[in-house]
């Protein structure tokens, strides 16, 4: 099942801050890139993309 998460902020957060926030939810998650680095994915321990 999918769901949307929306954060209202005063300023646009930088990519590193967004990834840090997503990774803070679970120590078993990891960040991977695809599309020659154009796409950043948050993946589970088996490498399945979640975000």
N, C-alpha and C positions, 0 to 999 in steps of 0.2 A: 504494500500500500504506500502511496506517495502522499506527501503533504508539503505545503509551502510554509516557509518561515520568513517573516518580514520584520526587519529592525528599523525603527525610525531614529535617525541620528541627526545631530546638528550639521555635521560635515560628512562627506563621503569617506568611509573608512578605507585605509589602504589594504591591499591584498594580503599582506603578511598578518595584519590584525584579524582579518576575517578568517584566515586559515587557522590561526592560533585559537580563536574562539571555537571553531568547529572541532579542532583536535582536543580541546579541553574536556569535551564530553565523554571521551572514551580513550583510554591509553592504548587499546588494541588497534585503533584506526591509523591509517597512514596516508600520506599525500603522494600521488603519482601524476605524471603529465603524459599527454598524448597529443597528437596533431602537431608534432615538431615543437612542443612546448606551449602551443597556443591554448590548450585546454588543461586545466588543473582539476583533478578529481580527488575526492576524499573516498578512500576504499576501506573495506573491512580487512580482516586478517588474511582472508583467502584471495584478496585482490579484486573482489567484486566492487564496482563503483557504486557509491551511495549518493554522493552529491557531485 
